[in-house]
Amino acid sequence: MGCVHCQDLEREIDALQSEYNAALESAYYRVSRKFAAYVRVELENTRNELEEHRLVCSFVATQPGPLQAVAPPRFKRKEELRGDHLHTAA
């Protein structure tokens, strides 16, 4: 038996994912993408809420399991992304 709040959020994520997929496949999506975008935002918000809850959830903290290494994003300077190189006159 897991944390009830975690389970509720996971069920909500599943429901929103199904709703988002249906919105993308609907004929209405071709007319207006606002509904699909709204569902996508709600889906991401719920995922973030679940992730934040798991950081403080006592049930998840007591369960043994493999740790997942998450590499932080590596941001490059704009010049590196564009391929431009700045040269300074000496």
Secondary structure as the mmCIF struct_conf table of DSSP 4:
data_model
#
loop_
_struct_conf.conf_type_id
_struct_conf.id
_struct_conf.beg_label_comp_id
_struct_conf.beg_label_asym_id
_struct_conf.beg_label_seq_id
_struct_conf.end_label_comp_id
_struct_conf.end_label_asym_id
_struct_conf.end_label_seq_id
HELX_RH_AL_P HELX_RH_AL_P1 VAL A 4 GLU A 25
BEND BEND1 SER A 26 SER A 26
TURN_TY1_P TURN_TY1_P1 ALA A 27 ALA A 27
HELX_RH_AL_P HELX_RH_AL_P2 TYR A 28 VAL A 31
HELX_RH_AL_P HELX_RH_AL_P3 LYS A 34 VAL A 56
HELX_RH_AL_P HELX_RH_AL_P4 SER A 58 THR A 62
BEND BEND2 GLN A 63 GLN A 63
HELX_LH_PP_P HELX_LH_PP_P1 PRO A 66 ALA A 69
HELX_LH_PP_P HELX_LH_PP_P2 ALA A 71 PRO A 73
HELX_RH_AL_P HELX_RH_AL_P5 LYS A 78 ARG A 82
TURN_TY1_P TURN_TY1_P2 GLY A 83 GLY A 83
#
